[in-house]
Structure formats: C-alpha cells, structure tokens
Amino acid sequence: MPPKKEPRPDAAKLKKTISSLLNTIEPPLALRRLNRVEYELTVRDLLGIDTSLADLFVSHLQHLELEADKFATGTLEGLH
C-alpha cells in the first residue's frame, strides 16, 4: 500500500519486486503453529492488546464447560 500522496506502482514493477523478494528468501519458509507465548505476543503487536489472552481464553472455556454441563444434565434428566 503506497503512501497516500504516492501513486500505486504499476503491475510490472510489482511483479519484479515480488520476484526479487521470492528469490532472496532461502530456505523456503516453513509454516508452523505458534505456541501460546508467541501467539499472545503476535496478537499484542498486531492489535495493540496488552492483556493476558490466556486468562481471557481460560475464563471463556470455563464458561463453555459450565454451559455444557448444564446442557448434559438437562438432557440426561429428560431421558429418565
């Protein structure tokens, strides 16, 4: 994305730049899963959220578990 006052590069220039970048990256990038710390730091950097995501996820999962327990209990009671 060019700066607001600059024109967008033409297709040939973009293609040449991308080709140049792809030729300089060695070895090929490997995709892998982020661990919890890496994920939290990435979200913090991208979104500017400086909070413990693990705490948010844990409380959300606990809520889901409680709801699942209520559902399972109601379902089992309805079978008797």
C-alpha positions in Angstrom: 0.0 0.0 0.0 1.7 3.2 -1.1 1.7 6.4 1.0 -1.5 8.5 0.3 0.4 11.0 -1.8 2.3 8.5 -3.9 0.9 6.6 -6.9 0.5 2.8 -6.8 3.3 1.0 -8.6 2.4 -0.5 -12.0 1.9 -4.2 -12.4 5.3 -4.8 -14.0 7.1 -3.1 -11.1 5.1 -5.1 -8.5 5.8 -8.3 -10.3 9.6 -7.5 -10.4 9.6 -6.6 -6.7 7.8 -9.8 -5.7 10.0 -11.9 -7.8 13.1 -10.3 -6.3 11.8 -10.9 -2.8 11.0 -14.5 -3.5 14.4 -15.2 -5.0 16.2 -13.8 -1.9 14.3 -15.8 0.7 16.2 -19.0 1.3 15.5 -21.6 2.5 11.7 -21.7 1.9 9.7 -20.6 4.8 8.2 -23.3 6.9 4.8 -22.9 8.4 4.3 -24.0 12.0 1.9 -23.4 14.8 2.7 -20.6 17.3 3.0 -21.6 21.0 0.8 -19.7 23.5 3.5 -17.1 24.2 4.3 -16.4 20.6 0.5 -16.2 19.8 0.0 -13.7 22.7 2.9 -11.5 21.6 1.8 -11.6 18.0 -1.8 -10.5 18.9 -0.4 -7.8 21.1 1.9 -6.5 18.4 -0.8 -6.6 15.7 -3.8 -5.4 17.6 -2.2 -3.4 20.4 -3.9 -5.5 23.1 -1.7 -5.7 26.1 -3.5 -8.2 28.3 -3.2 -11.8 29.1 -5.1 -13.7 26.4 -4.6 -16.9 28.3 -6.7 -15.5 31.1 -9.4 -14.5 28.6 -9.4 -17.9 26.9 -9.5 -19.8 30.2 -12.5 -17.8 31.5 -14.3 -18.3 28.2 -13.5 -22.1 28.2 -14.7 -22.4 31.8 -18.0 -20.7 30.8 -18.4 -23.1 27.9 -17.7 -26.1 30.2 -20.4 -24.9 32.7 -22.9 -24.4 29.9 -22.1 -27.9 28.5 -22.6 -29.4 32.0 -26.0 -27.7 32.3 -27.0 -29.0 28.9 -25.8 -32.5 29.6 -27.5 -32.6 33.0 -30.8 -31.4 31.5 -30.6 -33.9 28.6 -29.9 -36.8 31.0 -32.7 -35.8 33.3 -35.1 -35.7 30.3 -34.2 -39.3 29.4 -35.5 -40.7 32.8 
